[in-house]
Amino acid sequence: MHSIESERLIIRPYYVSDYPHWLAQYEQRLPSQHKYDEGKLDMSACTKEWFQEFVKKNQASANEDRLYIFGVFHQEAYTHIGAIDFSTLLRDDFQWARIGYQIHNHFWGQGYGKEAVKLALQLGFEQLNYHRIEAHINLDNDASIHLAKSVGMEYECTRKKFIYEDGAWTDNLIYVRNAEKPM
């Protein structure tokens, strides 16, 4: 099992027993703060049975080395802070992945995002054995750009018409970090 800890946080796969902690923080979210913040969500479909299936699918995806979804939890209070995911893009001679990150908006401004992503990059390099990890960021997502830069990811390029979202192909900024760069 892949997990990593800092003084405040633990990042690890979800367990079925995480359901009440996971749900509680989704229910406490604030209204959307900007375009890329989902804000409050309708969680009525997210039953305990739904969460059990979510955990099972996550385990299967990780076993296939396709997708790793990790919960970000506070060490002491066991509060669910957010989530980190890695999508394996290519193994072989590349060892290449994409990272995604999300912190519940009622925890913003406390350094959790930077701490979680920095910790997750360490997990990605040291435990998942990626050599290259990319963040794919919308051109106007200033918060995500700032976070990527703050953990030492470097702007590499802009990929034109890269991702299909909201009915159109959109450009993405590519921020990258390689395993050789010291954490």
Secondary structure, DSSP 8 states (H G I E B T S, - for coil): ---EE-SSEEEEE--GGGHHHHHHHHHT--S--STT---S---TT--HHHHHHHHHHHHHHHHTTSEEEEEEEETTT--EEEEEEEEEEE-TTT-EEEEEEEE-GGGTTSSHHHHHHHHHHHHHHHTS--SEEEEEEETT-HHHHHHHHHTT-EEEEEEEEEEEETTEEEEEEEEEEETTS--
